[in-house]
Amino acid sequence: MRWGLVPSFTKKGDKPDFFRMFNARSETAAEKPSFRRLVGRRHGVVAFTGFYEWKRDEKGERQPYYFHYADDRPLLFAVLYDTWQQGGDAIQGYGNGGGGKAGSSTSSSGGGGIGDGKAVPTTGGRGGHADLAGEGEGGLRGQAALLEREVEEEDRGGSLMFSYAVLTTKAAPRLEWLHERMPVILRGAQDAAAWMRCKGQEV
């Protein structure tokens, strides 16, 4: 699973541009050609340890801030994902990696704010993915296990690449001082499982 959506209609032989569609505005995703096919069909969840935003200080220098939960539990981002059929050799070395998992079921569940999280100035080195949270076959781990089986069945030839775009929304009031947008953060395993499982045409 790679961060940065590569639409399924991308031509074979093209070099994927992962940085072109790494985010999707939740308010307009259903209207955009690259995303509207995925709304109500290919909803996923990727767990991150945290995320960065940058703000210029009084000297005009950009200062990164790292957002994460105070107890360091994973942040569950709502994503839209797609698949791209390409020769195995052609996709090697492309993209920015990604250790997250996504679910192929659908939903219109909403997102939440950062909760009891915090923002701290940092010089880097703490970002990345984390394991999915939640227990039980009906929870997030169960949904992830279902996807893993689907991926194995759908990509038997080894040439199918999965990629995703993180949904964004208007920043929560407590984060507006830094940026006007933020990722759609699901409140927990129950909301995340619902997002992957339920059908809906609205994000």
C-alpha positions as CSV (number, residue, x, y, z in Angstrom):
1,M,0.0,0.0,0.0
2,R,1.5,3.3,-1.1
3,W,0.7,6.8,0.0
4,G,-0.2,8.9,-3.1
5,L,-3.1,7.8,-5.2
6,V,-2.4,6.3,-8.6
7,P,-5.9,6.0,-10.3
8,S,-6.7,2.7,-12.0
9,F,-7.1,4.5,-15.3
10,T,-3.4,5.4,-15.3
11,K,-1.8,4.1,-18.5
12,K,0.5,1.1,-18.3
13,G,4.1,2.3,-18.7
14,D,3.5,5.7,-17.1
15,K,5.6,6.6,-14.1
16,P,3.2,7.1,-11.1
17,D,3.2,10.6,-9.6
18,F,2.5,9.7,-5.9
19,F,2.8,13.3,-4.8
20,R,0.1,14.6,-7.1
21,M,-2.8,13.1,-5.2
22,F,-1.7,12.3,-1.7
23,N,-4.6,14.2,-0.2
24,A,-8.3,14.5,-1.1
25,R,-10.7,17.2,0.2
26,S,-13.6,15.4,1.9
27,E,-16.0,18.2,0.8
28,T,-15.3,17.8,-2.9
29,A,-14.0,14.2,-3.3
30,A,-17.3,13.0,-4.7
31,E,-17.0,15.6,-7.5
32,K,-13.5,14.9,-8.6
33,P,-12.9,12.4,-11.5
34,S,-10.0,10.7,-9.7
35,F,-11.9,10.3,-6.4
36,R,-15.6,10.0,-7.2
37,R,-15.3,6.5,-8.4
38,L,-13.9,5.5,-5.0
39,V,-16.5,7.2,-2.8
40,G,-18.9,4.6,-1.5
41,R,-16.7,1.8,-2.9
42,R,-13.1,2.0,-1.7
43,H,-12.8,3.4,1.8
44,G,-9.8,2.6,3.9
45,V,-8.1,3.3,7.2
46,V,-4.4,3.9,7.6
47,A,-2.8,4.2,11.1
48,F,-0.1,6.8,11.6
49,T,2.0,7.5,14.7
50,G,1.5,11.2,14.0
51,F,1.8,13.9,11.3
52,Y,3.6,17.1,10.6
53,E,2.5,20.6,9.8
54,W,4.8,23.6,9.2
55,K,4.5,27.2,10.3
56,R,6.7,30.2,9.6
57,D,8.2,31.9,12.6
58,E,8.9,35.6,13.1
59,K,12.1,35.3,11.1
60,G,10.2,33.7,8.2
61,E,11.8,30.3,8.8
62,R,9.5,27.2,8.6
63,Q,9.1,25.3,11.9
64,P,7.7,21.8,11.8
65,Y,5.2,20.7,14.4
66,Y,4.5,17.1,15.1
67,F,0.9,16.1,16.1
68,H,0.2,12.9,18.0
69,Y,-1.9,11.5,20.8
70,A,-0.6,12.1,24.3
71,D,-0.5,8.4,24.9
72,D,1.0,7.7,21.5
73,R,-1.8,5.5,20.3
74,P,-2.2,5.5,16.5
75,L,-4.0,8.2,14.6
76,L,-6.6,6.5,12.3
77,F,-6.8,8.4,9.0
78,A,-9.8,7.9,6.7
79,V,-8.5,7.3,3.1
80,L,-9.7,6.5,-0.4
81,Y,-7.8,3.9,-2.2
82,D,-7.4,2.5,-5.7
83,T,-5.6,-0.2,-7.6
84,W,-3.4,0.1,-10.7
85,Q,-2.4,-2.8,-12.9
86,Q,1.2,-2.6,-14.0
87,G,4.1,-5.0,-14.7
88,G,5.9,-6.0,-11.5
89,D,9.3,-4.6,-12.7
90,A,7.9,-1.3,-13.7
91,I,6.7,-0.3,-10.2
92,Q,9.8,-1.3,-8.3
93,G,11.4,1.7,-6.6
94,Y,8.5,4.1,-7.2
95,G,6.7,6.0,-4.5
96,N,7.3,6.8,-0.9
97,G,6.5,3.4,0.6
98,G,3.9,3.0,3.3
99,G,3.2,0.4,5.9
100,G,-0.5,1.1,6.4
101,K,-3.5,-1.1,5.7
102,A,-6.7,-0.1,4.1
103,G,-10.2,-1.7,4.0
104,S,-12.1,-2.3,0.8
105,S,-15.6,-2.0,2.3
106,T,-17.5,1.2,2.2
107,S,-19.0,3.8,4.5
108,S,-20.0,7.4,5.2
109,S,-18.8,7.6,8.8
110,G,-17.5,10.9,9.9
111,G,-14.1,11.9,11.3
112,G,-13.1,13.7,14.5
113,G,-10.4,16.0,15.8
114,I,-7.2,15.3,17.5
115,G,-8.8,14.7,20.8
116,D,-6.4,14.7,23.7
117,G,-3.4,15.0,21.4
118,K,-0.7,17.6,21.3
119,A,1.5,19.5,18.9
120,V,5.2,19.8,19.7
121,P,8.0,21.6,17.7
122,T,10.4,19.1,16.3
123,T,13.4,18.7,14.1
124,G,12.0,15.5,12.5
125,G,12.5,11.8,12.9
126,R,9.2,10.8,14.5
127,G,6.8,10.3,11.6
128,G,5.6,7.1,10.1
129,H,2.9,4.4,10.1
130,A,1.7,2.3,13.0
131,D,-0.3,-1.0,13.3
132,L,-4.1,-0.8,13.1
133,A,-5.9,-0.7,16.4
134,G,-9.0,-2.7,17.5
135,E,-9.7,-6.2,18.4
136,G,-12.1,-8.9,17.2
137,E,-13.3,-10.1,13.9
138,G,-15.9,-7.3,13.6
139,G,-13.4,-4.7,14.6
140,L,-10.6,-3.0,12.7
141,R,-8.2,-5.9,12.8
142,G,-10.9,-8.1,11.4
143,Q,-11.6,-5.7,8.6
144,A,-7.9,-5.5,7.8
145,A,-7.6,-9.3,7.8
146,L,-10.4,-9.4,5.2
147,L,-8.6,-6.9,3.0
148,E,-5.4,-8.9,3.2
149,R,-7.2,-11.9,1.9
150,E,-8.8,-9.8,-0.9
151,V,-5.4,-8.4,-1.9
152,E,-3.9,-11.9,-2.1
153,E,-6.8,-13.0,-4.3
154,E,-6.7,-9.9,-6.5
155,D,-3.0,-9.6,-6.9
156,R,-2.0,-13.2,-7.6
157,G,0.2,-12.1,-10.5
158,G,2.2,-9.6,-8.4
159,S,1.5,-6.7,-10.7
160,L,-1.4,-5.0,-8.9
161,M,-0.4,-1.9,-6.8
162,F,-2.6,-0.5,-4.1
163,S,-2.4,3.3,-3.3
164,Y,-4.3,5.8,-1.3
165,A,-5.1,9.5,-0.7
166,V,-5.7,10.8,2.8
167,L,-9.0,12.6,3.2
168,T,-8.7,16.1,4.7
169,T,-11.2,18.4,6.3
170,K,-11.4,21.9,7.9
171,A,-9.0,22.2,10.8
172,A,-10.5,21.8,14.3
173,P,-10.6,25.1,16.2
174,R,-7.6,24.2,18.4
175,L,-5.5,23.6,15.3
176,E,-6.5,26.7,13.2
177,W,-3.5,28.7,14.5
178,L,-1.2,26.3,12.5
179,H,-3.2,25.3,9.3
180,E,-6.6,25.6,7.8
181,R,-6.8,21.9,7.0
182,M,-6.2,18.6,8.8
183,P,-6.6,14.9,8.1
184,V,-9.9,13.3,8.7
185,I,-9.2,11.4,12.0
186,L,-11.5,8.6,13.0
187,R,-12.2,8.5,16.7
188,G,-11.4,4.8,17.3
189,A,-11.6,1.2,16.1
190,Q,-15.4,1.2,16.0
191,D,-15.7,4.3,13.8
192,A,-12.8,3.0,11.6
193,A,-14.4,-0.4,11.1
194,A,-17.7,1.4,10.2
195,W,-15.9,3.6,7.7
196,M,-14.5,0.5,6.0
197,R,-17.7,-1.6,6.2
198,C,-20.7,0.6,5.5
199,K,-22.0,1.9,2.2
200,G,-22.5,5.6,1.4
201,Q,-22.2,8.1,-1.4
202,E,-21.1,11.0,0.8
203,V,-17.8,11.4,2.6
